[in-house]
């Protein structure tokens, strides 16, 4: 029981201060002197205060200790996180190093061995490597027709980053160089310069093999290094080297052709390299005027490697401009753009941008959107240089002429020509002038330029096939039309009869010449064939509409103009012709809207403003008509249009 009572007393015990008060109360009740009780009570209060102070001090220290422990724990956690992050960074950095090493390409020139006397004069092994690097830079820099991006070039000394990895004695540069050699695809070039009798010999090797030796006087050391650099590219990048040979002035065409053929005949050549070689041969055939051969070679390139984008993008202008196959070019465009986006990873950024502009220009021209083509051509010219830039300028002038802008000729004359041009480019300049005069309907000038071009073709290094192909597709159809327009119907018909049947422009010209001769059934036959051969193209519909309008059949003409407008919504000629047909139906008020729409795309077309003025006269708006006649007078007009304008009030 005693144990139970003690446990109970312990359980029910009051706090210490309360127990002291209870003791004092007991003393007071038992008859103890009040002074003693009060003294005892004071002592108890003092003791309680000391205990409270101790507890407060102890609590402060405990709180401070707990805060320090929490801070310490946080710092330990942060240190662990930082350690983990550093570890991840190191691992990530090493991973990036390995990835870069695995994808390393380009050329590393090892230090050459050189004769002591040359080294004493400053031509050390590093200097020889640097000199060879300079020559490689010349060879490998992409030319104006080379889409490939320049490869990385360096000497082995440039890899010497002296950051030591602890406890290994290995520098980061050495590690990275080892990884690149082990995992990468770099081409390592080594060699030496030695004396042989009174001459120097430059030996060069690619990846320890494929060596070559070039010997000559010491004064020709740079030429020997140039030969060595060309050997390096001939072995390691034959397609790029062949393109370099073709870009020289004068080009080394025989060597270029031999390299392409060597790659094609090599069973071990990669598919892309073979496709590049087929494409290179196609470029040579096109430059020589053999367009049909170029077409076949490009097809071989596409079949050899369907991912080779250049064969696809080169096929579009060949079909459109050289073979007059606009429907085929239009069909090739979507795939060409898709492959340019997907497979042009080895191209330079500028080549991708310029090729995309070229494809957009072709698409616009096919649909008769010559204003859009001018806009794209101006962008191309702003980002090109030299002969290629002037080629862009010529194309812009031609598209302006196809918008009937007579100012194209004066504008072209103001454009600066590059200081150096390939000799063959003179023919291109004359051909563009011929096309510009054709678009502006300056027929006597067209006939004169055609004769000049025929003489130039005879003097060029073309084969007979090349001369005939260029003349048949690019000269004679328009020359025949010029003859018909100047009254020589028999000469026109004889000339057009010899042109190819699969040439869209040739078939269109047959219809236009028959229309000039008022052979209406014959004209309808050729226009219908042109529409059938190229069902997506608006040009033949517009030709047919003009012919029907000349016969006094405005309703049938509107059918053709409407079809042309549907296939080429920005084709100004179709909208202007539609307006003239509405005037033929005594609906001049409706014609005004068509002329206004055409003016958005061809604002400087003299005939458009002439006919617009006529429609305004019929609509009773003589003041506005006079303004249109005044505007027409300041623009390019044919002789018959000038005579018509002179009769206006």
C-alpha positions in Angstrom: 0.0 0.0 0.0 2.8 2.3 0.8 4.3 1.8 -2.6 0.9 2.5 -4.2 0.4 5.6 -2.1 3.9 6.9 -3.1 3.1 6.3 -6.7 -0.2 8.0 -6.3 1.4 10.9 -4.6 4.0 11.2 -7.3 1.3 11.1 -9.9 -0.8 13.8 -8.3 2.1 16.0 -7.2 1.7 19.7 -8.1 4.4 21.8 -9.7 7.3 22.7 -7.5 6.2 26.3 -6.8 2.7 25.1 -5.9 4.2 22.6 -3.5 6.2 25.3 -1.7 3.1 27.4 -1.2 1.3 24.4 0.1 4.1 23.9 2.7 3.9 27.5 3.8 0.2 27.2 4.2 0.6 24.1 6.4 3.1 26.0 8.6 0.7 28.8 9.0 -2.2 26.5 9.9 -0.1 24.6 12.4 0.5 27.6 14.5 4.0 28.6 13.2 5.0 32.2 13.7 3.8 34.4 10.8 7.3 35.9 10.5 8.9 32.5 10.0 6.2 31.6 7.5 6.8 34.8 5.6 10.5 34.3 5.5 10.1 30.8 4.3 7.7 32.0 1.6 10.2 34.7 0.5 12.9 32.1 0.2 10.7 29.9 -1.9 9.8 32.7 -4.2 13.5 33.6 -4.6 14.2 30.0 -5.4 11.4 29.8 -7.9 12.7 33.0 -9.6 16.2 31.5 -9.9 14.8 28.3 -11.3 12.7 30.3 -13.9 15.8 32.3 -14.9 17.8 29.1 -15.3 15.2 27.5 -17.4 15.0 30.6 -19.6 18.7 30.7 -20.1 18.8 27.0 -20.8 16.0 27.3 -23.3 17.8 30.1 -25.1 21.0 28.0 -25.4 18.9 25.0 -26.6 17.2 27.1 -29.2 20.5 28.5 -30.4 21.9 25.0 -30.6 19.0 23.7 -32.5 19.2 26.6 -35.0 22.9 25.9 -35.5 22.3 22.2 -36.1 19.6 23.1 -38.6 22.0 25.5 -40.4 24.7 22.8 -40.3 22.4 20.2 -41.8 21.4 22.6 -44.5 25.0 23.4 -45.4 25.8 19.7 -45.5 22.9 19.1 -47.9 23.9 22.0 -50.1 27.5 20.7 -50.2 26.2 17.3 -51.2 24.1 18.9 -53.9 27.0 21.0 -55.1 29.2 17.9 -55.2 26.6 16.0 -57.2 26.2 19.0 -59.6 30.0 19.3 -60.1 30.1 15.5 -60.7 27.3 15.8 -63.2 29.0 18.8 -64.9 32.2 16.9 -65.2 30.4 13.9 -66.6 28.4 16.1 -68.9 31.5 17.9 -70.1 33.2 14.6 -70.7 30.1 13.4 -72.6 30.1 16.5 -74.7 33.8 16.1 -75.4 33.2 12.5 -76.4 30.3 13.5 -78.6 32.3 16.3 -80.3 35.2 13.9 -80.8 33.0 11.3 -82.3 31.6 13.9 -84.8 34.9 15.6 -85.5 35.5 16.1 -89.2 37.8 18.3 -91.2 41.6 18.3 -91.5 44.4 18.3 -89.0 47.8 19.2 -90.4 50.7 17.6 -88.5 54.0 19.4 -88.2 56.2 18.6 -91.1 59.9 17.6 -91.0 62.0 20.2 -92.8 65.8 20.5 -93.6 67.8 22.2 -90.9 68.8 25.1 -93.0 65.2 26.0 -93.8 64.3 25.7 -90.1 67.2 28.0 -89.2 65.7 30.6 -91.6 62.3 30.4 -89.9 60.6 27.8 -92.2 60.0 25.3 -89.4 57.8 22.2 -89.4 55.0 24.2 -87.9 55.5 26.9 -90.5 55.3 24.3 -93.3 52.1 22.9 -91.8 50.6 26.4 -91.6 51.6 27.1 -95.2 49.9 23.9 -96.4 46.8 24.9 -94.3 46.7 28.2 -96.2 46.7 26.4 -99.5 44.1 23.9 -98.3 41.9 26.9 -97.4 42.2 28.1 -101.0 41.1 24.8 -102.4 38.4 24.0 -99.9 36.7 27.4 -99.8 33.3 26.8 -101.4 33.0 28.5 -104.8 29.8 30.3 -106.0 28.3 27.1 -107.3 29.4 24.9 -104.4 26.8 24.4 -101.7 28.9 22.5 -99.3 30.0 24.2 -96.1 33.7 24.7 -95.6 35.3 22.0 -93.5 37.3 22.6 -90.3 41.0 23.1 -90.8 43.7 23.2 -88.1 47.3 22.4 -87.4 48.1 19.9 -84.7 49.7 22.7 -82.6 46.3 24.3 -82.3 45.1 21.3 -80.2 47.7 21.8 -77.5 45.6 23.0 -74.6 47.8 22.6 -71.5 45.3 22.0 -68.7 46.5 19.1 -66.7 44.1 16.4 -65.5 45.1 15.8 -61.8 47.3 12.8 -61.0 47.5 11.7 -64.7 50.0 14.1 -66.3 47.7 14.3 -69.3 46.4 17.6 -70.6 42.8 18.2 -71.8 44.2 18.9 -75.3 46.0 15.5 -75.4 42.8 13.7 -74.2 40.6 15.5 -76.7 43.1 14.8 -79.5 43.2 11.1 -78.5 39.4 10.9 -78.5 39.1 12.6 -81.9 41.6 10.2 -83.4 39.9 7.3 -81.8 36.3 8.2 -82.4 36.2 11.0 -85.0 36.5 11.1 -88.8 39.1 13.7 -89.2 41.6 13.6 -92.0 45.2 13.8 -90.7 47.8 15.2 -93.1 51.5 14.7 -92.5 54.6 15.1 -94.6 58.0 16.4 -95.0 60.1 18.8 -97.0 63.5 17.4 -98.1 66.3 18.5 -100.3 67.0 16.5 -103.5 70.0 17.8 -105.3 69.4 21.5 -105.8 65.7 21.2 -105.5 63.1 20.7 -102.8 60.6 17.9 -102.6 57.4 18.1 -100.7 55.9 14.7 -99.7 52.4 14.6 -98.3 50.3 11.7 -96.9 46.7 11.4 -95.9 46.0 9.3 -92.7 49.4 7.7 -93.2 48.8 6.6 -96.7 47.9 7.9 -100.2 51.2 9.7 -100.4 52.4 11.9 -103.2 55.7 13.7 -103.9 56.1 17.0 -105.7 59.6 18.3 -106.7 60.8 21.7 -107.9 63.1 24.7 -107.3 63.0 26.2 -103.8 61.5 29.4 -105.4 58.4 27.3 -106.3 57.8 26.1 -102.8 54.3 27.6 -102.7 53.4 25.9 -106.0 54.6 22.6 -104.6 52.5 23.1 -101.5 49.5 24.0 -103.7 49.9 20.7 -105.6 50.1 18.9 -102.2 46.9 20.6 -101.1 45.1 19.6 -104.3 46.3 16.0 -103.8 44.8 16.0 -100.3 41.4 17.1 -101.6 41.6 14.9 -104.7 41.9 11.8 -102.4 39.7 12.9 -99.5 37.0 15.1 -101.1 37.0 14.3 -104.8 33.6 15.9 -105.5 34.5 19.1 -103.7 37.9 19.2 -105.5 36.3 18.7 -108.9 33.9 21.6 -108.1 37.0 23.7 -107.3 38.6 22.8 -110.6 35.4 23.9 -112.4 35.4 27.2 -110.6 38.8 28.2 -111.8 39.2 30.8 -114.6 39.7 29.1 -117.0 38.2 25.9 -115.6 40.1 22.7 -115.7 37.1 20.8 -117.2 39.0 17.6 -118.4 40.4 17.0 -114.9 37.0 17.7 -113.4 35.2 15.3 -115.6 37.9 12.6 -115.0 37.4 12.8 -111.3 33.7 12.5 -111.5 34.0 9.4 -113.7 36.6 7.9 -111.5 34.3 8.1 -108.5 31.4 6.6 -110.4 33.5 3.7 -111.6 34.8 2.9 -108.1 32.5 0.2 -106.7 33.6 1.3 -103.1 32.5 4.9 -103.5 29.7 5.9 -101.1 26.2 6.5 -102.6 26.3 10.2 -101.8 29.7 10.6 -103.4 28.5 8.8 -106.5 25.3 11.0 -106.6 27.5 14.1 -106.3 29.6 12.9 -109.2 26.5 12.3 -111.4 25.3 15.7 -110.4 28.7 17.2 -111.4 28.6 15.5 -114.8 25.1 16.9 -115.2 26.4 20.4 -114.5 29.1 20.0 -117.1 26.5 18.7 -119.7 24.2 21.7 -118.9 27.0 24.2 -119.2 27.8 22.6 -122.6 24.2 23.0 -123.7 23.4 19.3 -123.7 20.3 19.7 -121.6 18.7 16.3 -122.3 21.9 14.6 -121.3 22.0 16.7 -118.1 18.4 15.6 -117.4 19.4 11.9 -117.6 22.4 12.4 -115.4 20.4 14.2 -112.7 18.0 11.4 -112.8 20.8 8.9 -112.2 22.0 11.1 -109.2 18.5 11.0 -107.7 18.2 7.2 -108.1 21.7 6.6 -106.7 21.0 8.5 -103.5 17.5 9.7 -102.9 18.7 11.8 -100.0 21.1 13.8 -102.2 19.2 17.1 -102.2 21.3 18.9 -104.8 20.3 16.6 -107.6 16.6 17.4 -106.8 17.1 21.2 -106.5 19.2 21.3 -109.7 16.5 19.4 -111.6 14.0 22.2 -111.2 15.8 25.0 -113.1 17.0 22.6 -115.8 13.4 21.4 -116.5 12.0 24.9 -116.4 14.5 27.2 -118.1 16.5 24.9 -120.3 14.0 22.3 -121.5 10.8 24.3 -121.2 9.1 21.6 -119.1 7.2 23.8 -116.6 4.8 21.0 -115.5 7.7 18.7 -114.7 9.5 21.5 -112.8 6.3 22.2 -110.8 6.0 18.5 -110.0 9.6 18.4 -108.7 9.3 21.5 -106.6 7.6 20.0 -103.4 10.1 17.2 -103.2 13.0 19.5 -103.9 11.9 21.8 -101.0 11.3 18.8 -98.7 14.8 17.4 -99.4 16.4 20.8 -99.0 14.8 21.0 -95.5 15.7 17.4 -94.5 19.0 16.5 -96.2 21.0 19.7 -96.7 22.8 19.3 -93.4 26.2 19.4 -95.1 25.3 22.6 -97.0 26.4 26.1 -96.0 23.7 28.3 -94.5 24.0 30.8 -97.3 23.6 28.0 -99.9 20.5 26.7 -98.3 19.0 30.3 -98.2 19.9 31.1 -101.8 18.6 27.7 -103.1 15.3 28.2 -101.3 15.0 31.6 -102.9 15.7 30.0 -106.3 13.0 27.4 -105.8 10.5 30.1 -104.7 11.4 32.2 -107.8 10.8 29.2 -110.1 7.5 28.5 -108.5 6.4 32.2 -108.9 7.5 32.2 -112.6 5.8 29.0 -113.4 2.5 30.5 -112.1 3.0 33.9 -113.9 3.7 35.7 -110.6 6.5 37.7 -112.0 6.1 40.4 -109.4 6.8 37.7 -106.7 9.8 36.5 -108.8 11.2 40.1 -108.8 10.9 40.3 -105.1 12.7 36.9 -104.6 15.4 37.8 -107.1 16.2 41.1 -105.3 16.7 39.2 -102.1 19.0 36.8 -103.8 21.0 39.6 -105.4 21.4 41.3 -102.0 23.0 38.2 -100.6 25.2 37.2 -103.5 28.4 38.6 -104.9 30.4 38.6 -108.1 29.2 36.8 -111.2 26.5 35.0 -109.3 25.1 38.3 -108.0 25.1 39.7 -111.6 23.2 36.6 -112.7 20.6 37.4 -110.1 20.4 41.0 -111.4 19.9 39.7 -115.0 17.0 37.4 -113.8 15.4 40.4 -112.0 15.5 42.5 -115.2 13.9 39.6 -117.2 11.1 39.2 -114.7 10.5 43.0 -114.7 10.3 42.8 -118.5 7.7 40.0 -118.2 5.7 42.5 -116.1 5.9 44.7 -119.3 8.1 47.2 -117.4 10.2 49.0 -120.1 12.3 50.5 -117.3 14.0 47.1 -116.9 16.5 47.9 -119.6 17.6 51.2 -118.2 17.7 49.7 -114.7 19.9 46.8 -115.9 22.3 49.3 -117.5 22.8 51.0 -114.2 23.8 47.9 -112.3 27.6 47.4 -111.9 29.1 44.4 -113.5 31.7 42.4 -111.6 35.3 43.0 -112.5 35.9 39.5 -113.6 33.5 37.2 -115.5 34.0 33.8 -117.1 34.2 34.0 -120.8 31.1 31.8 -121.3 29.1 34.3 -119.2 29.0 36.8 -122.0 26.6 34.5 -123.8 24.4 34.4 -120.7 24.3 38.3 -120.8 23.3 38.4 -124.4 20.7 35.6 -123.9 19.1 37.6 -121.0 19.0 40.7 -123.2 17.3 38.6 -125.9 14.7 37.4 -123.3 14.1 40.9 -122.0 13.5 42.3 -125.5 11.2 39.4 -126.2 9.1 40.1 -123.1 8.8 43.7 -124.1 7.8 42.8 -127.6 10.7 44.7 -129.3 10.6 42.3 -132.2 13.2 43.8 -134.6 15.7 43.8 -131.6 14.8 40.2 -130.8 15.7 39.1 -134.4 19.0 41.0 -134.3 20.0 39.5 -130.9 19.0 36.0 -132.1 21.4 36.3 -135.0 24.2 37.4 -132.6 23.5 34.5 -130.3 23.6 32.0 -133.1 27.1 33.2 -134.0 28.2 33.0 -130.3 27.0 29.4 -130.1 29.0 28.5 -133.2 32.1 30.0 -131.6 31.6 28.3 -128.2 33.2 25.1 -127.2 29.8 23.4 -127.5 29.3 20.1 -129.3 26.9 20.1 -132.2 24.3 18.6 -130.0 24.8 21.4 -127.4 24.5 24.2 -130.0 21.4 22.7 -131.5 19.8 22.1 -128.1 20.3 25.7 -126.9 19.1 27.1 -130.2 16.0 24.8 -130.3 14.8 25.4 -126.8 15.9 29.0 -126.0 16.3 31.0 -129.2 14.2 29.7 -132.2 10.7 29.6 -130.6 10.9 33.3 -129.8 12.7 34.2 -132.9 10.0 32.5 -134.9 7.3 34.6 -133.1 9.3 37.8 -133.7 9.3 36.9 -137.5 5.6 36.4 -137.4 5.0 39.7 -135.6 7.1 41.5 -138.2 5.1 40.0 -141.1 7.4 37.0 -142.0 4.8 34.3 -141.5 6.5 31.8 -143.8 9.9 32.3 -142.1 8.2 31.9 -138.7 6.5 28.7 -139.6 9.6 27.2 -141.1 11.6 28.1 -138.0 9.1 26.9 -135.5 8.5 23.6 -137.3 12.0 22.5 -136.4 11.6 23.0 -132.7 11.0 20.1 -130.2 7.5 18.8 -129.6 8.0 18.4 -125.9 9.0 22.1 -125.4 6.1 24.0 -123.9 7.2 27.4 -125.2 7.7 25.9 -128.7 4.1 24.5 -128.7 2.7 27.8 -127.4 4.7 29.7 -130.2 3.1 27.4 -132.8 -0.3 28.5 -131.6 0.6 32.2 -131.5 2.2 32.1 -135.0 -0.9 30.3 -136.4 -3.0 33.0 -134.7 -0.9 35.7 -136.4 -1.6 34.0 -139.7 -5.3 33.8 -138.8 -5.2 30.1 -139.1 -7.7 29.7 -136.3 -8.3 26.0 -136.3 -4.5 25.4 -136.3 -4.1 27.9 -133.5 -6.8 26.1 -131.4 -5.1 22.8 -132.0 -1.7 24.0 -130.7 -3.2 25.9 -127.7 -5.2 22.9 -126.7 -2.1 20.7 -126.9 -0.1 23.2 -124.8 -2.8 23.2 -122.1 -2.9 19.4 -122.2 0.9 19.1 -121.9 1.0 21.5 -119.0 -2.4 21.4 -117.3 -1.2 23.4 -114.2 0.4 26.3 -116.1 -1.5 29.5 -116.9 0.5 30.8 -119.9 -1.1 28.8 -122.7 -4.6 29.8 -121.4 -3.6 33.4 -121.7 -2.2 32.9 -125.2 -5.4 31.2 -126.2 -7.6 34.0 -124.7 -5.7 36.6 -126.7 -6.2 34.6 -129.9 -10.0 34.3 -129.2 -10.2 38.0 -128.4 -8.5 38.8 -131.8 -11.3 36.8 -133.5 -14.0 38.8 -131.7 -15.0 36.0 -129.3 -14.9 37.7 -125.9 -17.0 35.0 -124.1 -14.7 32.2 -125.1 -11.7 34.4 -124.4 -13.1 35.0 -120.8 -13.2 31.2 -120.3 -9.5 31.0 -121.0 -8.5 34.1 -119.1 -10.5 32.8 -116.1 -8.7 29.5 -116.3 -5.3 31.3 -116.4 -6.3 33.4 -113.4 -7.3 30.4 -111.4 -3.9 28.7 -112.1 -2.0 31.9 -111.7 -3.9 34.4 -109.4 -1.1 36.9 -109.6 -0.6 36.7 -113.4 -1.3 40.2 -114.5 -1.6 39.4 -118.3 -4.6 37.1 -117.6 -6.4 39.8 -115.6 -5.7 42.5 -118.2 -6.9 40.3 -121.0 -10.1 39.5 -119.0 -10.7 43.2 -118.7 -10.3 43.7 -122.5 -12.7 40.8 -123.1 -15.3 42.5 -120.8 -14.9 45.7 -122.9 -15.6 43.6 -126.0 -18.9 42.7 -124.3 -19.6 46.4 -123.6 -19.1 45.8 -119.9 -16.4 48.4 -119.4 -17.7 49.1 -115.9 -16.7 45.5 -115.0 -13.4 45.8 -116.8 -12.3 48.5 -114.5 -12.0 46.1 -111.5 -9.9 43.7 -113.6 -7.5 46.5 -114.7 -7.2 47.7 -111.1 -6.3 44.1 -110.0 -3.8 43.7 -112.8 -2.2 47.0 -111.8 -1.3 45.6 -108.4 1.2 43.2 -110.1 2.2 45.1 -113.2 2.0 48.9 -112.4 4.3 50.0 -115.2 2.5 48.2 -118.1 1.8 50.7 -120.8 -1.0 48.7 -122.5 -2.8 48.1 -119.2 -3.1 51.9 -118.6 -4.0 52.5 -122.3 -7.0 50.0 -122.1 -7.9 51.2 -118.6 -8.2 54.7 -120.0 -10.5 53.4 -122.8 -12.7 51.7 -120.3 -12.9 54.9 -118.2 -14.0 56.8 -121.4 -16.8 54.3 -122.0 -17.7 54.6 -118.3 -18.0 58.4 -118.7 -15.0 59.2 -116.5 -13.0 61.3 -118.9 -10.8 63.1 -116.3 -9.7 59.7 -114.9 -9.3 58.4 -118.4 -7.0 61.3 -119.4 -4.8 60.5 -116.3 -4.4 56.9 -117.5 -3.6 57.9 -121.1 -1.0 60.3 -119.7 0.5 57.5 -117.6 0.5 55.1 -120.6 2.4 57.7 -122.7 5.3 57.6 -120.3 5.6 53.8 -120.4 6.8 51.3 -122.9 4.3 50.8 -125.8 4.5 48.8 -129.0 4.2 50.8 -132.3 0.6 49.8 -132.7 -0.2 50.8 -129.1 1.5 54.2 -129.6 -0.7 54.8 -132.8 -3.8 53.8 -130.8 -2.9 56.2 -128.0 -2.3 59.0 -130.5 -5.9 58.7 -131.6 -7.3 59.1 -128.0 -8.9 62.5 -127.1 
